[in-house]
Amino acid sequence: MSNKKLNKPFRSNQNSEIRKEFYKRLLYIGVCIIPIIIFANNKDEFRLVPLPFFLFGMYHLLQIIALSQLIIDDFFPPKIAYERKTKPFDKFVYYFSNTLFFVGLLSLIFEIRKFDNTINGTKLFWTAGSVGITIAIILTIILKTKFPSVYVDSTRRYTVHFGLFIGFFLFTTALTGFVNHNFSDGIKAYKNYKILRKGKSGGRTTEYYIYLSINNNDERFSIGKTKYNYFEEGDEIELCTIKGKFGFEYVTKFNKLH
């Protein structure tokens, strides 16, 4: 990090072009959200209408992500043109944020499927993620107040922001899911449900799902190929659940009722 030269500040016309590009792509995303919301719950011939809008919106979101460092530097220009020497604490924060991101990513890769087999797992996921974002905001305020030199270098500032916010989001969701199902009360409960429908995911690795109506909500569960072929839509099945540490029930077994 020491003696690392930064990009020179953008000229005013370059700033204008970057902001125009950002606002234009943001507008495209906003327009795409409208039909997605309108047709989100449609299950008849219009169910595929949101798909092209989703793909188009995701394309522009990826473009914004690719330009994110330029956008941040445009709205919040770095205070110095280059940094001759990096303070040890600033280096520590830089490497900590990098490490946090990769640790969080790896942790969530191992835990993400467990959320599928947690009743109201989506709520647990986003609640835990919100806690992670809150931690990142508090830590960022402390760093900006007590150690402002962390954010004077453009490249380091971008990496620290990205690593802290995304890293804490990933890590807290993975940790929360792990604690919820591994530190449960251990008491098993059994409830019967009817399979509403089955589904598969595309991609290099196929995931197999069943959908059940639980508390008037459609819940998706990952069951593997063997059980997917064993169960049929409309079958009555028995769920064996344990109450997780945070009160979210985790499904340990799926039993077909004959």
C-alpha positions as CSV (number, residue, x, y, z in Angstrom):
1,M,0.0,0.0,0.0
2,S,2.9,2.4,0.7
3,N,4.0,4.7,-2.1
4,K,1.0,3.6,-4.2
5,K,0.0,6.2,-6.7
6,L,-3.6,6.9,-7.1
7,N,-5.7,7.9,-10.1
8,K,-5.7,11.6,-10.7
9,P,-8.9,13.4,-9.8
10,F,-11.4,13.5,-12.7
11,R,-12.0,16.6,-14.7
12,S,-15.4,18.3,-14.3
13,N,-16.6,17.0,-17.7
14,Q,-15.5,13.5,-16.8
15,N,-17.4,13.8,-13.5
16,S,-20.5,14.9,-15.4
17,E,-20.3,11.8,-17.7
18,I,-19.9,9.4,-14.8
19,R,-22.9,10.9,-13.0
20,K,-25.0,10.8,-16.2
21,E,-24.1,7.2,-16.7
22,F,-24.9,6.4,-13.1
23,Y,-28.3,8.2,-13.2
24,K,-29.2,6.6,-16.6
25,R,-28.6,3.1,-15.4
26,L,-30.4,3.7,-12.1
27,L,-33.4,4.9,-14.1
28,Y,-33.3,1.8,-16.2
29,I,-33.3,-0.4,-13.1
30,G,-36.2,1.6,-11.6
31,V,-38.3,1.2,-14.8
32,C,-37.6,-2.6,-14.8
33,I,-38.8,-2.9,-11.2
34,I,-42.4,-1.8,-12.1
35,P,-43.4,-4.8,-14.3
36,I,-41.5,-7.2,-11.9
37,I,-43.8,-6.0,-9.0
38,I,-46.9,-6.0,-11.2
39,F,-46.5,-9.6,-12.4
40,A,-44.5,-11.0,-9.4
41,N,-47.4,-13.2,-8.1
42,N,-48.8,-14.1,-11.5
43,K,-49.0,-17.9,-12.1
44,D,-50.8,-18.0,-15.5
45,E,-49.6,-17.1,-19.0
46,F,-48.1,-13.8,-17.8
47,R,-45.7,-15.4,-15.3
48,L,-42.7,-15.0,-17.5
49,V,-43.3,-11.3,-18.2
50,P,-40.9,-10.2,-15.4
51,L,-38.0,-12.3,-16.7
52,P,-36.6,-10.0,-19.5
53,F,-37.0,-7.0,-17.2
54,F,-35.2,-8.8,-14.4
55,L,-32.3,-9.7,-16.8
56,F,-32.1,-6.2,-18.2
57,G,-32.2,-4.7,-14.8
58,M,-29.5,-7.0,-13.5
59,Y,-27.3,-6.1,-16.5
60,H,-27.4,-2.4,-15.6
61,L,-26.9,-3.2,-11.9
62,L,-23.7,-5.1,-12.8
63,Q,-22.6,-2.1,-14.9
64,I,-23.1,0.2,-11.8
65,I,-21.1,-2.2,-9.7
66,A,-18.3,-2.2,-12.3
67,L,-18.2,1.6,-12.2
68,S,-18.7,1.8,-8.4
69,Q,-15.2,3.0,-7.5
70,L,-15.4,5.8,-10.1
71,I,-18.9,6.7,-8.9
72,I,-17.7,6.9,-5.2
73,D,-14.7,9.0,-6.2
74,D,-16.9,11.3,-8.2
75,F,-19.4,11.9,-5.4
76,F,-16.8,11.8,-2.6
77,P,-13.4,12.8,-4.0
78,P,-10.4,11.6,-2.1
79,K,-8.6,14.2,0.0
80,I,-5.1,13.6,-1.4
81,A,-3.7,12.7,-4.8
82,Y,-1.4,10.0,-3.5
83,E,-0.2,8.5,-0.3
84,R,3.6,8.3,0.3
85,K,3.4,6.2,3.4
86,T,0.6,4.1,4.9
87,K,0.0,4.0,8.6
88,P,0.1,0.5,10.2
89,F,-3.5,0.8,11.5
90,D,-4.7,1.8,8.0
91,K,-3.0,-1.3,6.6
92,F,-4.6,-3.5,9.2
93,V,-8.1,-2.1,8.4
94,Y,-7.5,-2.7,4.7
95,Y,-6.4,-6.3,5.1
96,F,-9.1,-7.0,7.8
97,S,-11.9,-5.9,5.4
98,N,-10.5,-8.1,2.6
99,T,-10.3,-11.1,5.0
100,L,-13.7,-10.4,6.4
101,F,-15.2,-10.5,2.9
102,F,-13.7,-13.8,1.9
103,V,-14.4,-15.5,5.3
104,G,-18.0,-14.3,5.1
105,L,-18.3,-15.5,1.5
106,L,-16.9,-19.0,2.3
107,S,-19.0,-19.3,5.4
108,L,-22.3,-18.4,3.6
109,I,-21.5,-20.9,0.8
110,F,-21.5,-23.7,3.4
111,E,-24.7,-22.3,5.1
112,I,-26.9,-21.0,2.3
113,R,-28.7,-24.3,1.8
114,K,-29.6,-24.5,5.5
115,F,-31.8,-21.4,5.1
116,D,-33.9,-23.3,2.5
117,N,-34.7,-25.9,5.2
118,T,-35.5,-23.3,7.8
119,I,-39.1,-22.2,8.1
120,N,-39.2,-18.5,7.5
121,G,-35.6,-18.8,6.5
122,T,-35.8,-15.8,4.2
123,K,-36.8,-13.6,7.1
124,L,-33.9,-15.0,9.2
125,F,-31.5,-14.3,6.3
126,W,-32.4,-10.7,5.8
127,T,-32.7,-9.9,9.5
128,A,-29.2,-11.3,10.1
129,G,-28.0,-9.4,7.1
130,S,-29.5,-6.1,8.4
131,V,-27.7,-6.6,11.7
132,G,-24.4,-7.1,9.7
133,I,-25.0,-3.8,7.7
134,T,-25.8,-2.0,11.0
135,I,-22.5,-3.2,12.5
136,A,-20.7,-2.0,9.4
137,I,-22.3,1.4,9.6
138,I,-21.4,1.8,13.3
139,L,-17.8,0.7,12.6
140,T,-17.5,3.0,9.6
141,I,-18.7,6.0,11.7
142,I,-16.1,5.1,14.4
143,L,-13.3,4.8,11.8
144,K,-14.3,8.1,10.0
145,T,-14.4,9.9,13.4
146,K,-11.3,8.4,15.1
147,F,-9.1,7.3,12.2
148,P,-10.0,9.4,9.1
149,S,-6.7,8.5,7.4
150,V,-8.2,5.1,6.5
151,Y,-10.4,6.8,3.9
152,V,-7.9,9.3,2.3
153,D,-6.6,6.7,-0.3
154,S,-9.2,6.1,-3.1
155,T,-8.4,2.4,-3.6
156,R,-8.2,1.6,0.1
157,R,-11.4,3.5,0.8
158,Y,-13.3,1.6,-1.8
159,T,-11.9,-1.8,-0.6
160,V,-12.6,-1.0,3.1
161,H,-16.2,0.1,2.4
162,F,-16.9,-3.0,0.2
163,G,-15.2,-5.4,2.6
164,L,-16.9,-4.1,5.7
165,F,-20.4,-3.8,4.4
166,I,-20.6,-6.9,2.2
167,G,-18.3,-8.9,4.6
168,F,-20.4,-8.2,7.7
169,F,-23.6,-8.9,5.7
170,L,-22.3,-12.3,4.5
171,F,-20.7,-13.3,7.8
172,T,-23.6,-12.4,10.1
173,T,-26.1,-14.3,7.9
174,A,-23.9,-17.4,7.9
175,L,-23.1,-17.2,11.6
176,T,-26.8,-16.7,12.5
177,G,-27.9,-19.6,10.4
178,F,-25.2,-21.8,11.9
179,V,-26.1,-20.9,15.5
180,N,-29.8,-21.3,14.8
181,H,-29.8,-24.9,13.7
182,N,-26.7,-26.1,15.6
183,F,-27.7,-24.8,19.0
184,S,-31.4,-25.7,18.9
185,D,-33.3,-27.0,21.9
186,G,-33.1,-30.5,20.4
187,I,-36.8,-31.2,20.9
188,K,-38.3,-32.8,17.8
189,A,-41.7,-31.9,16.5
190,Y,-43.7,-33.5,13.7
191,K,-46.2,-31.8,11.4
192,N,-48.0,-32.9,8.3
193,Y,-48.3,-30.9,5.1
194,K,-49.3,-31.3,1.4
195,I,-46.8,-30.7,-1.4
196,L,-48.0,-27.8,-3.5
197,R,-45.5,-28.2,-6.3
198,K,-42.0,-29.3,-7.1
199,G,-39.2,-27.4,-8.8
200,K,-35.5,-27.4,-9.9
201,S,-32.9,-24.8,-10.3
202,G,-30.7,-24.5,-13.4
203,G,-27.0,-23.9,-13.6
204,R,-24.0,-26.2,-13.2
205,T,-25.4,-27.8,-10.1
206,T,-29.1,-28.7,-10.0
207,E,-31.0,-28.1,-6.8
208,Y,-34.3,-29.9,-6.1
209,Y,-37.1,-28.3,-4.2
210,I,-40.6,-28.9,-2.9
211,Y,-43.0,-26.1,-1.9
212,L,-45.4,-26.4,1.1
213,S,-47.9,-23.9,2.5
214,I,-47.0,-23.2,6.1
215,N,-48.8,-20.5,8.0
216,N,-50.3,-19.2,4.7
217,N,-46.9,-18.7,3.2
218,D,-45.3,-20.8,0.4
219,E,-42.1,-22.3,1.9
220,R,-39.4,-23.8,-0.4
221,F,-37.3,-26.7,0.9
222,S,-34.2,-28.3,-0.6
223,I,-34.5,-32.1,-0.6
224,G,-32.0,-33.6,-3.0
225,K,-32.6,-35.6,-6.2
226,T,-33.6,-38.9,-4.5
227,K,-36.4,-37.5,-2.4
228,Y,-37.4,-35.2,-5.3
229,N,-38.1,-38.3,-7.4
230,Y,-39.8,-40.1,-4.5
231,F,-42.2,-37.3,-3.7
232,E,-45.1,-36.2,-6.0
233,E,-47.1,-33.1,-6.1
234,G,-50.1,-33.5,-3.8
235,D,-48.4,-36.0,-1.5
236,E,-48.9,-35.7,2.2
237,I,-45.5,-35.5,4.0
238,E,-44.4,-35.3,7.6
239,L,-41.8,-32.7,8.6
240,C,-39.5,-33.4,11.5
241,T,-38.4,-30.0,13.0
242,I,-36.3,-28.7,15.8
243,K,-36.7,-25.2,17.2
244,G,-33.6,-23.2,16.5
245,K,-31.7,-21.0,18.9
246,F,-33.3,-17.8,17.5
247,G,-36.8,-19.4,17.4
248,F,-36.8,-20.4,13.7
249,E,-37.7,-24.1,13.1
250,Y,-35.2,-26.1,11.1
251,V,-36.4,-29.2,9.2
252,T,-34.2,-32.3,9.8
253,K,-36.3,-35.0,8.0
254,F,-39.0,-35.2,5.3
255,N,-41.1,-38.4,5.6
256,K,-43.7,-39.5,3.1
257,L,-47.0,-40.5,4.5
258,H,-48.5,-43.7,2.9
